[in-house]
Amino acid sequence: MISMEYKFYVDGESEEELGLPGRVFRYKFLESTPDVRYYSTKEHPQGSHAVHCNVTQSLALPVFDHSSQSCVGVLELVTNT
């Protein structure tokens, strides 16, 4: 629910401005981290909320349209162990 409060941009000038979902959407590659505390606030804007909720690991996967092979979204999976 916390992610609903954030806007995720896919056209930022720098990679840090994109945030995690924006980078995955733009470059169409998965991104993962064993510890969200490794990210700066610019790299992962909701990182402080993740730490507050005891989230440690994150895996973001691009979601593709089967017919056009274009990226249509990002699925982010998180764990607390």
Distance bins in CASP14 RR format, pairs under 12 A and 6 or more apart:
PFRMAT RR
TARGET T0000
AUTHOR 0000-0000-0000
RMODE 2
METHOD distances of the structure
MODEL  1
1 46 0 0 0 0 0 1 0 0 0 0 0
1 49 0 0 0 0 1 0 0 0 0 0 0
1 53 0 0 0 0 0 1 0 0 0 0 0
2 45 0 0 0 0 0 1 0 0 0 0 0
2 46 1 0 0 1 0 0 0 0 0 0 0
2 47 0 0 0 0 1 0 0 0 0 0 0
2 48 0 0 0 0 1 0 0 0 0 0 0
2 49 1 0 1 0 0 0 0 0 0 0 0
2 50 0 0 0 0 1 0 0 0 0 0 0
2 51 0 0 0 0 0 1 0 0 0 0 0
2 52 0 0 0 0 1 0 0 0 0 0 0
2 53 1 0 0 1 0 0 0 0 0 0 0
2 55 0 0 0 0 1 0 0 0 0 0 0
2 76 0 0 0 0 0 1 0 0 0 0 0
2 78 0 0 0 0 0 1 0 0 0 0 0
3 19 0 0 0 0 0 1 0 0 0 0 0
3 20 0 0 0 0 0 1 0 0 0 0 0
3 21 0 0 0 0 1 0 0 0 0 0 0
3 44 0 0 0 0 0 1 0 0 0 0 0
3 45 0 0 0 0 1 0 0 0 0 0 0
3 46 1 0 0 1 0 0 0 0 0 0 0
3 47 0 0 0 0 0 1 0 0 0 0 0
3 49 0 0 0 0 1 0 0 0 0 0 0
3 50 0 0 0 0 1 0 0 0 0 0 0
3 53 0 0 0 0 0 1 0 0 0 0 0
3 55 0 0 0 0 0 1 0 0 0 0 0
3 58 0 0 0 0 0 1 0 0 0 0 0
3 60 0 0 0 0 0 1 0 0 0 0 0
3 74 0 0 0 0 0 1 0 0 0 0 0
3 75 0 0 0 0 0 1 0 0 0 0 0
3 76 1 0 0 1 0 0 0 0 0 0 0
3 78 0 0 0 0 1 0 0 0 0 0 0
4 46 0 0 0 0 0 1 0 0 0 0 0
4 49 0 0 0 0 0 1 0 0 0 0 0
5 45 0 0 0 0 1 0 0 0 0 0 0
5 46 0 0 0 0 1 0 0 0 0 0 0
5 49 0 0 0 0 1 0 0 0 0 0 0
6 19 0 0 0 0 1 0 0 0 0 0 0
6 20 0 0 0 0 0 1 0 0 0 0 0
6 21 0 0 0 0 1 0 0 0 0 0 0
6 22 0 0 0 0 0 1 0 0 0 0 0
6 41 0 0 0 0 0 1 0 0 0 0 0
6 44 0 0 0 0 0 1 0 0 0 0 0
6 45 1 0 1 0 0 0 0 0 0 0 0
6 46 1 0 1 0 0 0 0 0 0 0 0
6 47 0 0 0 0 0 1 0 0 0 0 0
6 48 0 0 0 0 0 1 0 0 0 0 0
6 49 0 0 0 0 1 0 0 0 0 0 0
6 50 0 0 0 0 0 1 0 0 0 0 0
6 76 0 0 0 0 0 1 0 0 0 0 0
7 17 0 0 0 0 0 1 0 0 0 0 0
7 18 0 0 0 0 0 1 0 0 0 0 0
7 19 0 0 0 0 0 1 0 0 0 0 0
7 21 0 0 0 0 0 1 0 0 0 0 0
7 22 0 0 0 0 0 1 0 0 0 0 0
7 45 0 0 0 0 1 0 0 0 0 0 0
7 46 0 0 0 0 0 1 0 0 0 0 0
8 17 0 0 0 0 0 1 0 0 0 0 0
8 18 1 0 0 1 0 0 0 0 0 0 0
8 19 1 0 0 1 0 0 0 0 0 0 0
8 20 0 0 0 0 1 0 0 0 0 0 0
8 21 1 0 1 0 0 0 0 0 0 0 0
8 22 1 0 1 0 0 0 0 0 0 0 0
8 23 0 0 0 0 1 0 0 0 0 0 0
8 24 0 0 0 0 1 0 0 0 0 0 0
8 25 1 0 0 1 0 0 0 0 0 0 0
8 26 0 0 0 0 0 1 0 0 0 0 0
8 44 0 0 0 0 0 1 0 0 0 0 0
8 45 0 0 0 0 1 0 0 0 0 0 0
8 46 0 0 0 0 1 0 0 0 0 0 0
8 60 0 0 0 0 0 1 0 0 0 0 0
8 73 0 0 0 0 1 0 0 0 0 0 0
8 74 1 0 0 1 0 0 0 0 0 0 0
8 76 0 0 0 0 1 0 0 0 0 0 0
9 15 0 0 0 0 0 1 0 0 0 0 0
9 16 0 0 0 0 0 1 0 0 0 0 0
9 17 1 0 0 1 0 0 0 0 0 0 0
9 18 1 0 0 1 0 0 0 0 0 0 0
9 19 1 0 0 1 0 0 0 0 0 0 0
9 20 0 0 0 0 0 1 0 0 0 0 0
9 21 0 0 0 0 1 0 0 0 0 0 0
9 22 1 0 0 1 0 0 0 0 0 0 0
9 23 0 0 0 0 0 1 0 0 0 0 0
9 25 0 0 0 0 1 0 0 0 0 0 0
9 26 0 0 0 0 1 0 0 0 0 0 0
9 42 0 0 0 0 0 1 0 0 0 0 0
9 45 0 0 0 0 1 0 0 0 0 0 0
10 17 0 0 0 0 0 1 0 0 0 0 0
10 18 1 0 0 1 0 0 0 0 0 0 0
10 19 0 0 0 0 1 0 0 0 0 0 0
10 20 0 0 0 0 0 1 0 0 0 0 0
10 21 0 0 0 0 1 0 0 0 0 0 0
10 22 1 0 1 0 0 0 0 0 0 0 0
10 23 0 0 0 0 1 0 0 0 0 0 0
10 24 0 0 0 0 1 0 0 0 0 0 0
10 25 1 0 1 0 0 0 0 0 0 0 0
10 26 1 0 1 0 0 0 0 0 0 0 0
10 27 0 0 0 0 1 0 0 0 0 0 0
10 28 0 0 0 0 0 1 0 0 0 0 0
10 62 0 0 0 0 0 1 0 0 0 0 0
10 71 0 0 0 0 1 0 0 0 0 0 0
10 72 0 0 0 0 0 1 0 0 0 0 0
10 73 0 0 0 0 1 0 0 0 0 0 0
10 74 0 0 0 0 1 0 0 0 0 0 0
11 17 0 0 0 0 1 0 0 0 0 0 0
11 18 0 0 0 0 1 0 0 0 0 0 0
11 19 0 0 0 0 0 1 0 0 0 0 0
11 22 0 0 0 0 1 0 0 0 0 0 0
11 23 0 0 0 0 0 1 0 0 0 0 0
11 25 0 0 0 0 1 0 0 0 0 0 0
11 26 1 0 0 1 0 0 0 0 0 0 0
12 18 1 0 1 0 0 0 0 0 0 0 0
12 19 0 0 0 0 1 0 0 0 0 0 0
12 22 0 0 0 0 1 0 0 0 0 0 0
12 23 0 0 0 0 1 0 0 0 0 0 0
12 25 0 0 0 0 0 1 0 0 0 0 0
12 26 0 0 0 0 1 0 0 0 0 0 0
12 42 0 0 0 0 0 1 0 0 0 0 0
13 26 0 0 0 0 0 1 0 0 0 0 0
14 22 0 0 0 0 0 1 0 0 0 0 0
14 23 0 0 0 0 0 1 0 0 0 0 0
14 26 0 0 0 0 0 1 0 0 0 0 0
14 40 0 0 0 0 0 1 0 0 0 0 0
14 42 0 0 0 0 1 0 0 0 0 0 0
14 43 0 0 0 0 0 1 0 0 0 0 0
15 22 0 0 0 0 1 0 0 0 0 0 0
15 23 1 0 0 1 0 0 0 0 0 0 0
15 24 0 0 0 0 0 1 0 0 0 0 0
15 26 0 0 0 0 1 0 0 0 0 0 0
15 27 0 0 0 0 1 0 0 0 0 0 0
15 31 0 0 0 0 0 1 0 0 0 0 0
15 39 0 0 0 0 0 1 0 0 0 0 0
15 40 0 0 0 0 0 1 0 0 0 0 0
15 42 0 0 0 0 1 0 0 0 0 0 0
15 43 0 0 0 0 1 0 0 0 0 0 0
15 44 0 0 0 0 0 1 0 0 0 0 0
16 22 0 0 0 0 0 1 0 0 0 0 0
16 23 0 0 0 0 1 0 0 0 0 0 0
16 39 0 0 0 0 1 0 0 0 0 0 0
16 40 1 0 0 1 0 0 0 0 0 0 0
16 41 0 0 0 0 1 0 0 0 0 0 0
16 42 1 0 1 0 0 0 0 0 0 0 0
16 43 1 0 1 0 0 0 0 0 0 0 0
16 44 0 0 0 0 1 0 0 0 0 0 0
16 45 0 0 0 0 1 0 0 0 0 0 0
17 23 0 0 0 0 1 0 0 0 0 0 0
17 26 0 0 0 0 0 1 0 0 0 0 0
17 40 0 0 0 0 0 1 0 0 0 0 0
17 41 0 0 0 0 0 1 0 0 0 0 0
17 42 1 0 0 1 0 0 0 0 0 0 0
17 43 0 0 0 0 1 0 0 0 0 0 0
17 45 0 0 0 0 1 0 0 0 0 0 0
18 24 0 0 0 0 1 0 0 0 0 0 0
18 25 0 0 0 0 1 0 0 0 0 0 0
18 26 1 0 0 1 0 0 0 0 0 0 0
18 27 0 0 0 0 1 0 0 0 0 0 0
18 31 0 0 0 0 0 1 0 0 0 0 0
18 42 0 0 0 0 1 0 0 0 0 0 0
18 43 0 0 0 0 1 0 0 0 0 0 0
18 44 0 0 0 0 0 1 0 0 0 0 0
18 45 0 0 0 0 1 0 0 0 0 0 0
18 60 0 0 0 0 0 1 0 0 0 0 0
18 74 0 0 0 0 0 1 0 0 0 0 0
19 25 0 0 0 0 1 0 0 0 0 0 0
19 26 0 0 0 0 1 0 0 0 0 0 0
19 27 0 0 0 0 0 1 0 0 0 0 0
19 31 0 0 0 0 1 0 0 0 0 0 0
19 39 0 0 0 0 1 0 0 0 0 0 0
19 40 0 0 0 0 1 0 0 0 0 0 0
19 41 0 0 0 0 1 0 0 0 0 0 0
19 42 1 0 0 1 0 0 0 0 0 0 0
19 43 1 0 1 0 0 0 0 0 0 0 0
19 44 1 0 0 1 0 0 0 0 0 0 0
19 45 1 0 0 1 0 0 0 0 0 0 0
19 46 0 0 0 0 1 0 0 0 0 0 0
19 47 0 0 0 0 0 1 0 0 0 0 0
19 58 0 0 0 0 0 1 0 0 0 0 0
19 60 0 0 0 0 1 0 0 0 0 0 0
19 74 0 0 0 0 0 1 0 0 0 0 0
19 76 0 0 0 0 0 1 0 0 0 0 0
20 26 0 0 0 0 0 1 0 0 0 0 0
20 27 0 0 0 0 0 1 0 0 0 0 0
20 29 0 0 0 0 0 1 0 0 0 0 0
20 30 0 0 0 0 0 1 0 0 0 0 0
20 31 1 0 0 1 0 0 0 0 0 0 0
20 32 0 0 0 0 1 0 0 0 0 0 0
20 33 0 0 0 0 1 0 0 0 0 0 0
20 36 0 0 0 0 1 0 0 0 0 0 0
20 38 0 0 0 0 0 1 0 0 0 0 0
20 39 1 0 0 1 0 0 0 0 0 0 0
20 40 0 0 0 0 0 1 0 0 0 0 0
20 41 0 0 0 0 0 1 0 0 0 0 0
20 42 0 0 0 0 0 1 0 0 0 0 0
20 43 1 0 0 1 0 0 0 0 0 0 0
20 44 1 0 1 0 0 0 0 0 0 0 0
20 45 0 0 0 0 1 0 0 0 0 0 0
20 46 0 0 0 0 1 0 0 0 0 0 0
20 47 0 0 0 0 1 0 0 0 0 0 0
20 50 0 0 0 0 0 1 0 0 0 0 0
20 58 1 0 0 1 0 0 0 0 0 0 0
20 59 0 0 0 0 0 1 0 0 0 0 0
20 60 1 0 1 0 0 0 0 0 0 0 0
20 61 0 0 0 0 0 1 0 0 0 0 0
20 62 0 0 0 0 0 1 0 0 0 0 0
20 74 0 0 0 0 1 0 0 0 0 0 0
20 75 0 0 0 0 0 1 0 0 0 0 0
20 76 1 0 0 1 0 0 0 0 0 0 0
20 77 0 0 0 0 0 1 0 0 0 0 0
20 78 0 0 0 0 0 1 0 0 0 0 0
21 27 0 0 0 0 0 1 0 0 0 0 0
21 30 0 0 0 0 0 1 0 0 0 0 0
21 31 0 0 0 0 1 0 0 0 0 0 0
21 43 0 0 0 0 0 1 0 0 0 0 0
21 44 0 0 0 0 1 0 0 0 0 0 0
21 45 0 0 0 0 1 0 0 0 0 0 0
21 46 0 0 0 0 1 0 0 0 0 0 0
21 58 0 0 0 0 0 1 0 0 0 0 0
21 59 0 0 0 0 0 1 0 0 0 0 0
21 60 1 0 0 1 0 0 0 0 0 0 0
21 61 0 0 0 0 0 1 0 0 0 0 0
21 62 0 0 0 0 1 0 0 0 0 0 0
21 63 0 0 0 0 0 1 0 0 0 0 0
21 71 0 0 0 0 0 1 0 0 0 0 0
21 73 1 0 0 1 0 0 0 0 0 0 0
21 74 1 0 1 0 0 0 0 0 0 0 0
21 75 0 0 0 0 1 0 0 0 0 0 0
21 76 1 0 0 1 0 0 0 0 0 0 0
22 28 0 0 0 0 0 1 0 0 0 0 0
22 29 0 0 0 0 0 1 0 0 0 0 0
22 31 0 0 0 0 1 0 0 0 0 0 0
22 43 0 0 0 0 0 1 0 0 0 0 0
22 44 0 0 0 0 0 1 0 0 0 0 0
22 45 0 0 0 0 0 1 0 0 0 0 0
22 60 0 0 0 0 1 0 0 0 0 0 0
22 62 0 0 0 0 1 0 0 0 0 0 0
22 71 0 0 0 0 1 0 0 0 0 0 0
22 73 0 0 0 0 1 0 0 0 0 0 0
22 74 1 0 0 1 0 0 0 0 0 0 0
22 76 0 0 0 0 0 1 0 0 0 0 0
23 29 0 0 0 0 1 0 0 0 0 0 0
23 30 0 0 0 0 0 1 0 0 0 0 0
23 31 1 0 0 1 0 0 0 0 0 0 0
23 32 0 0 0 0 0 1 0 0 0 0 0
23 33 0 0 0 0 0 1 0 0 0 0 0
23 39 0 0 0 0 0 1 0 0 0 0 0
23 42 0 0 0 0 0 1 0 0 0 0 0
23 43 0 0 0 0 1 0 0 0 0 0 0
23 44 0 0 0 0 1 0 0 0 0 0 0
23 45 0 0 0 0 0 1 0 0 0 0 0
23 60 0 0 0 0 1 0 0 0 0 0 0
23 62 0 0 0 0 0 1 0 0 0 0 0
23 71 0 0 0 0 0 1 0 0 0 0 0
23 74 0 0 0 0 1 0 0 0 0 0 0
23 76 0 0 0 0 0 1 0 0 0 0 0
24 30 1 0 0 1 0 0 0 0 0 0 0
24 31 1 0 1 0 0 0 0 0 0 0 0
24 32 0 0 0 0 1 0 0 0 0 0 0
24 44 0 0 0 0 0 1 0 0 0 0 0
24 58 0 0 0 0 0 1 0 0 0 0 0
24 59 0 0 0 0 1 0 0 0 0 0 0
24 60 1 0 1 0 0 0 0 0 0 0 0
24 61 1 0 0 1 0 0 0 0 0 0 0
24 62 1 0 1 0 0 0 0 0 0 0 0
24 63 0 0 0 0 1 0 0 0 0 0 0
24 64 0 0 0 0 0 1 0 0 0 0 0
24 71 0 0 0 0 1 0 0 0 0 0 0
24 73 0 0 0 0 1 0 0 0 0 0 0
24 74 1 0 1 0 0 0 0 0 0 0 0
24 75 0 0 0 0 1 0 0 0 0 0 0
24 76 0 0 0 0 1 0 0 0 0 0 0
24 77 0 0 0 0 0 1 0 0 0 0 0
25 31 0 0 0 0 0 1 0 0 0 0 0
25 60 0 0 0 0 1 0 0 0 0 0 0
25 61 0 0 0 0 0 1 0 0 0 0 0
25 62 1 0 0 1 0 0 0 0 0 0 0
25 63 0 0 0 0 1 0 0 0 0 0 0
25 64 0 0 0 0 0 1 0 0 0 0 0
25 70 0 0 0 0 0 1 0 0 0 0 0
25 71 1 0 1 0 0 0 0 0 0 0 0
25 72 0 0 0 0 1 0 0 0 0 0 0
25 73 1 0 1 0 0 0 0 0 0 0 0
25 74 1 0 1 0 0 0 0 0 0 0 0
25 75 0 0 0 0 0 1 0 0 0 0 0
25 76 0 0 0 0 0 1 0 0 0 0 0
26 60 0 0 0 0 0 1 0 0 0 0 0
26 62 0 0 0 0 1 0 0 0 0 0 0
26 70 0 0 0 0 0 1 0 0 0 0 0
26 71 0 0 0 0 1 0 0 0 0 0 0
26 73 0 0 0 0 0 1 0 0 0 0 0
26 74 0 0 0 0 1 0 0 0 0 0 0
27 60 0 0 0 0 0 1 0 0 0 0 0
27 62 0 0 0 0 1 0 0 0 0 0 0
27 71 0 0 0 0 1 0 0 0 0 0 0
27 74 0 0 0 0 0 1 0 0 0 0 0
28 60 0 0 0 0 0 1 0 0 0 0 0
28 61 0 0 0 0 0 1 0 0 0 0 0
28 62 1 0 1 0 0 0 0 0 0 0 0
28 63 0 0 0 0 1 0 0 0 0 0 0
28 64 1 0 0 1 0 0 0 0 0 0 0
28 65 0 0 0 0 0 1 0 0 0 0 0
28 69 0 0 0 0 1 0 0 0 0 0 0
28 70 0 0 0 0 1 0 0 0 0 0 0
28 71 1 0 1 0 0 0 0 0 0 0 0
28 72 0 0 0 0 0 1 0 0 0 0 0
28 73 0 0 0 0 0 1 0 0 0 0 0
28 74 0 0 0 0 1 0 0 0 0 0 0
29 59 0 0 0 0 0 1 0 0 0 0 0
29 60 0 0 0 0 1 0 0 0 0 0 0
29 61 0 0 0 0 1 0 0 0 0 0 0
29 62 1 0 0 1 0 0 0 0 0 0 0
29 64 0 0 0 0 0 1 0 0 0 0 0
29 71 0 0 0 0 1 0 0 0 0 0 0
29 74 0 0 0 0 0 1 0 0 0 0 0
30 58 0 0 0 0 0 1 0 0 0 0 0
30 59 1 0 0 1 0 0 0 0 0 0 0
30 60 1 0 0 1 0 0 0 0 0 0 0
30 61 1 0 1 0 0 0 0 0 0 0 0
30 62 1 0 0 1 0 0 0 0 0 0 0
30 63 0 0 0 0 0 1 0 0 0 0 0
30 64 0 0 0 0 0 1 0 0 0 0 0
30 71 0 0 0 0 0 1 0 0 0 0 0
30 74 0 0 0 0 1 0 0 0 0 0 0
30 75 0 0 0 0 1 0 0 0 0 0 0
30 76 0 0 0 0 0 1 0 0 0 0 0
30 77 0 0 0 0 0 1 0 0 0 0 0
31 38 0 0 0 0 0 1 0 0 0 0 0
31 39 0 0 0 0 0 1 0 0 0 0 0
31 43 0 0 0 0 0 1 0 0 0 0 0
31 44 0 0 0 0 1 0 0 0 0 0 0
31 57 0 0 0 0 0 1 0 0 0 0 0
31 58 1 0 0 1 0 0 0 0 0 0 0
31 59 1 0 0 1 0 0 0 0 0 0 0
31 60 1 0 1 0 0 0 0 0 0 0 0
31 61 0 0 0 0 1 0 0 0 0 0 0
31 62 0 0 0 0 1 0 0 0 0 0 0
31 74 0 0 0 0 1 0 0 0 0 0 0
31 75 0 0 0 0 0 1 0 0 0 0 0
31 76 0 0 0 0 1 0 0 0 0 0 0
31 77 0 0 0 0 0 1 0 0 0 0 0
32 38 0 0 0 0 0 1 0 0 0 0 0
32 39 0 0 0 0 0 1 0 0 0 0 0
32 44 0 0 0 0 0 1 0 0 0 0 0
32 56 0 0 0 0 0 1 0 0 0 0 0
32 57 1 0 0 1 0 0 0 0 0 0 0
32 58 1 0 0 1 0 0 0 0 0 0 0
32 59 1 0 1 0 0 0 0 0 0 0 0
32 60 1 0 0 1 0 0 0 0 0 0 0
32 61 0 0 0 0 1 0 0 0 0 0 0
32 76 0 0 0 0 1 0 0 0 0 0 0
32 77 0 0 0 0 1 0 0 0 0 0 0
32 78 0 0 0 0 0 1 0 0 0 0 0
32 79 0 0 0 0 0 1 0 0 0 0 0
33 39 1 0 0 1 0 0 0 0 0 0 0
33 43 0 0 0 0 1 0 0 0 0 0 0
33 44 0 0 0 0 1 0 0 0 0 0 0
33 47 0 0 0 0 0 1 0 0 0 0 0
33 50 0 0 0 0 0 1 0 0 0 0 0
33 55 0 0 0 0 0 1 0 0 0 0 0
33 56 0 0 0 0 1 0 0 0 0 0 0
33 57 1 0 0 1 0 0 0 0 0 0 0
33 58 1 0 1 0 0 0 0 0 0 0 0
33 59 0 0 0 0 1 0 0 0 0 0 0
33 60 0 0 0 0 1 0 0 0 0 0 0
33 76 0 0 0 0 0 1 0 0 0 0 0
33 77 0 0 0 0 0 1 0 0 0 0 0
33 78 0 0 0 0 0 1 0 0 0 0 0
33 79 0 0 0 0 0 1 0 0 0 0 0
34 55 0 0 0 0 0 1 0 0 0 0 0
34 56 1 0 0 1 0 0 0 0 0 0 0
34 57 1 0 1 0 0 0 0 0 0 0 0
34 58 0 0 0 0 1 0 0 0 0 0 0
34 59 0 0 0 0 0 1 0 0 0 0 0
34 78 0 0 0 0 0 1 0 0 0 0 0
34 79 0 0 0 0 1 0 0 0 0 0 0
34 81 0 0 0 0 0 1 0 0 0 0 0
35 44 0 0 0 0 0 1 0 0 0 0 0
35 47 0 0 0 0 0 1 0 0 0 0 0
35 50 0 0 0 0 0 1 0 0 0 0 0
35 51 0 0 0 0 1 0 0 0 0 0 0
35 54 0 0 0 0 0 1 0 0 0 0 0
35 55 0 0 0 0 1 0 0 0 0 0 0
35 56 1 0 1 0 0 0 0 0 0 0 0
35 57 1 0 0 1 0 0 0 0 0 0 0
35 58 0 0 0 0 1 0 0 0 0 0 0
35 78 0 0 0 0 0 1 0 0 0 0 0
35 79 0 0 0 0 0 1 0 0 0 0 0
35 80 0 0 0 0 0 1 0 0 0 0 0
35 81 0 0 0 0 0 1 0 0 0 0 0
36 43 0 0 0 0 1 0 0 0 0 0 0
36 44 1 0 0 1 0 0 0 0 0 0 0
36 45 0 0 0 0 0 1 0 0 0 0 0
36 46 0 0 0 0 1 0 0 0 0 0 0
36 47 1 0 1 0 0 0 0 0 0 0 0
36 48 0 0 0 0 1 0 0 0 0 0 0
36 49 0 0 0 0 1 0 0 0 0 0 0
36 50 1 0 1 0 0 0 0 0 0 0 0
36 51 1 0 0 1 0 0 0 0 0 0 0
36 52 0 0 0 0 0 1 0 0 0 0 0
36 53 0 0 0 0 0 1 0 0 0 0 0
36 54 0 0 0 0 0 1 0 0 0 0 0
36 55 1 0 1 0 0 0 0 0 0 0 0
36 56 1 0 0 1 0 0 0 0 0 0 0
36 57 1 0 0 1 0 0 0 0 0 0 0
36 58 1 0 1 0 0 0 0 0 0 0 0
36 59 0 0 0 0 0 1 0 0 0 0 0
36 60 0 0 0 0 0 1 0 0 0 0 0
36 76 0 0 0 0 0 1 0 0 0 0 0
36 78 1 0 0 1 0 0 0 0 0 0 0
36 79 0 0 0 0 0 1 0 0 0 0 0
36 80 0 0 0 0 0 1 0 0 0 0 0
37 43 0 0 0 0 0 1 0 0 0 0 0
37 44 0 0 0 0 1 0 0 0 0 0 0
37 47 0 0 0 0 1 0 0 0 0 0 0
37 48 0 0 0 0 1 0 0 0 0 0 0
37 50 0 0 0 0 1 0 0 0 0 0 0
37 51 1 0 0 1 0 0 0 0 0 0 0
37 52 0 0 0 0 0 1 0 0 0 0 0
37 54 0 0 0 0 0 1 0 0 0 0 0
37 55 0 0 0 0 1 0 0 0 0 0 0
37 56 0 0 0 0 1 0 0 0 0 0 0
37 57 0 0 0 0 0 1 0 0 0 0 0
37 58 0 0 0 0 0 1 0 0 0 0 0
38 44 0 0 0 0 1 0 0 0 0 0 0
38 47 0 0 0 0 0 1 0 0 0 0 0
38 50 0 0 0 0 0 1 0 0 0 0 0
38 51 0 0 0 0 0 1 0 0 0 0 0
38 56 0 0 0 0 0 1 0 0 0 0 0
38 57 0 0 0 0 0 1 0 0 0 0 0
38 58 0 0 0 0 1 0 0 0 0 0 0
39 45 0 0 0 0 1 0 0 0 0 0 0
39 46 0 0 0 0 1 0 0 0 0 0 0
39 47 1 0 0 1 0 0 0 0 0 0 0
39 48 0 0 0 0 0 1 0 0 0 0 0
39 50 0 0 0 0 1 0 0 0 0 0 0
39 51 0 0 0 0 1 0 0 0 0 0 0
39 55 0 0 0 0 0 1 0 0 0 0 0
39 56 0 0 0 0 0 1 0 0 0 0 0
39 57 0 0 0 0 0 1 0 0 0 0 0
39 58 0 0 0 0 1 0 0 0 0 0 0
39 60 0 0 0 0 0 1 0 0 0 0 0
40 47 0 0 0 0 1 0 0 0 0 0 0
40 48 0 0 0 0 0 1 0 0 0 0 0
41 47 1 0 0 1 0 0 0 0 0 0 0
41 48 1 0 0 1 0 0 0 0 0 0 0
41 49 0 0 0 0 0 1 0 0 0 0 0
41 50 0 0 0 0 0 1 0 0 0 0 0
41 51 0 0 0 0 0 1 0 0 0 0 0
42 48 0 0 0 0 0 1 0 0 0 0 0
43 58 0 0 0 0 0 1 0 0 0 0 0
43 60 0 0 0 0 0 1 0 0 0 0 0
44 50 1 0 0 1 0 0 0 0 0 0 0
44 51 0 0 0 0 0 1 0 0 0 0 0
44 55 0 0 0 0 0 1 0 0 0 0 0
44 58 1 0 0 1 0 0 0 0 0 0 0
44 60 0 0 0 0 1 0 0 0 0 0 0
44 76 0 0 0 0 0 1 0 0 0 0 0
44 78 0 0 0 0 0 1 0 0 0 0 0
46 52 0 0 0 0 1 0 0 0 0 0 0
46 53 0 0 0 0 1 0 0 0 0 0 0
46 55 0 0 0 0 1 0 0 0 0 0 0
46 58 0 0 0 0 1 0 0 0 0 0 0
46 60 0 0 0 0 0 1 0 0 0 0 0
46 76 0 0 0 0 1 0 0 0 0 0 0
46 78 0 0 0 0 0 1 0 0 0 0 0
47 53 0 0 0 0 1 0 0 0 0 0 0
47 54 0 0 0 0 0 1 0 0 0 0 0
47 55 1 0 0 1 0 0 0 0 0 0 0
47 56 0 0 0 0 0 1 0 0 0 0 0
47 58 0 0 0 0 1 0 0 0 0 0 0
47 76 0 0 0 0 0 1 0 0 0 0 0
47 78 0 0 0 0 0 1 0 0 0 0 0
48 55 0 0 0 0 0 1 0 0 0 0 0
49 55 0 0 0 0 1 0 0 0 0 0 0
49 78 0 0 0 0 0 1 0 0 0 0 0
50 56 0 0 0 0 1 0 0 0 0 0 0
50 57 0 0 0 0 1 0 0 0 0 0 0
50 58 1 0 0 1 0 0 0 0 0 0 0
50 76 0 0 0 0 0 1 0 0 0 0 0
50 78 1 0 0 1 0 0 0 0 0 0 0
50 79 0 0 0 0 0 1 0 0 0 0 0
50 80 0 0 0 0 1 0 0 0 0 0 0
51 58 0 0 0 0 0 1 0 0 0 0 0
51 78 0 0 0 0 0 1 0 0 0 0 0
51 80 0 0 0 0 0 1 0 0 0 0 0
52 80 0 0 0 0 0 1 0 0 0 0 0
53 78 0 0 0 0 1 0 0 0 0 0 0
53 79 0 0 0 0 0 1 0 0 0 0 0
53 80 1 0 0 1 0 0 0 0 0 0 0
54 78 0 0 0 0 1 0 0 0 0 0 0
54 79 0 0 0 0 1 0 0 0 0 0 0
54 80 1 0 1 0 0 0 0 0 0 0 0
54 81 0 0 0 0 1 0 0 0 0 0 0
55 76 0 0 0 0 0 1 0 0 0 0 0
55 77 0 0 0 0 0 1 0 0 0 0 0
55 78 1 0 1 0 0 0 0 0 0 0 0
55 79 1 0 0 1 0 0 0 0 0 0 0
55 80 1 0 1 0 0 0 0 0 0 0 0
55 81 0 0 0 0 0 1 0 0 0 0 0
56 78 0 0 0 0 1 0 0 0 0 0 0
56 79 1 0 0 1 0 0 0 0 0 0 0
56 80 1 0 1 0 0 0 0 0 0 0 0
56 81 1 0 0 1 0 0 0 0 0 0 0
57 76 0 0 0 0 0 1 0 0 0 0 0
57 77 0 0 0 0 1 0 0 0 0 0 0
57 78 1 0 0 1 0 0 0 0 0 0 0
57 79 1 0 1 0 0 0 0 0 0 0 0
57 80 0 0 0 0 1 0 0 0 0 0 0
57 81 1 0 0 1 0 0 0 0 0 0 0
58 74 0 0 0 0 0 1 0 0 0 0 0
58 75 0 0 0 0 0 1 0 0 0 0 0
58 76 1 0 0 1 0 0 0 0 0 0 0
58 77 1 0 0 1 0 0 0 0 0 0 0
58 78 1 0 1 0 0 0 0 0 0 0 0
58 79 0 0 0 0 1 0 0 0 0 0 0
58 80 0 0 0 0 0 1 0 0 0 0 0
59 74 0 0 0 0 0 1 0 0 0 0 0
59 75 0 0 0 0 1 0 0 0 0 0 0
59 76 1 0 0 1 0 0 0 0 0 0 0
59 77 1 0 1 0 0 0 0 0 0 0 0
59 78 1 0 0 1 0 0 0 0 0 0 0
59 79 0 0 0 0 1 0 0 0 0 0 0
60 71 0 0 0 0 0 1 0 0 0 0 0
60 73 0 0 0 0 1 0 0 0 0 0 0
60 74 1 0 1 0 0 0 0 0 0 0 0
60 75 1 0 0 1 0 0 0 0 0 0 0
60 76 1 0 1 0 0 0 0 0 0 0 0
60 77 1 0 0 1 0 0 0 0 0 0 0
60 78 0 0 0 0 1 0 0 0 0 0 0
61 71 0 0 0 0 0 1 0 0 0 0 0
61 73 0 0 0 0 1 0 0 0 0 0 0
61 74 1 0 0 1 0 0 0 0 0 0 0
61 75 1 0 1 0 0 0 0 0 0 0 0
61 76 1 0 0 1 0 0 0 0 0 0 0
61 77 1 0 0 1 0 0 0 0 0 0 0
62 69 0 0 0 0 0 1 0 0 0 0 0
62 70 0 0 0 0 1 0 0 0 0 0 0
62 71 1 0 1 0 0 0 0 0 0 0 0
62 72 0 0 0 0 1 0 0 0 0 0 0
62 73 1 0 0 1 0 0 0 0 0 0 0
62 74 1 0 1 0 0 0 0 0 0 0 0
62 75 0 0 0 0 1 0 0 0 0 0 0
62 76 0 0 0 0 0 1 0 0 0 0 0
63 69 0 0 0 0 0 1 0 0 0 0 0
63 70 0 0 0 0 0 1 0 0 0 0 0
63 71 1 0 0 1 0 0 0 0 0 0 0
63 72 1 0 1 0 0 0 0 0 0 0 0
63 73 1 0 1 0 0 0 0 0 0 0 0
63 74 1 0 0 1 0 0 0 0 0 0 0
63 75 1 0 1 0 0 0 0 0 0 0 0
63 76 0 0 0 0 0 1 0 0 0 0 0
64 70 1 0 0 1 0 0 0 0 0 0 0
64 71 1 0 1 0 0 0 0 0 0 0 0
64 72 1 0 0 1 0 0 0 0 0 0 0
64 73 0 0 0 0 1 0 0 0 0 0 0
64 74 0 0 0 0 0 1 0 0 0 0 0
64 75 0 0 0 0 0 1 0 0 0 0 0
65 71 1 0 0 1 0 0 0 0 0 0 0
65 72 1 0 1 0 0 0 0 0 0 0 0
65 73 0 0 0 0 1 0 0 0 0 0 0
66 72 0 0 0 0 1 0 0 0 0 0 0
END
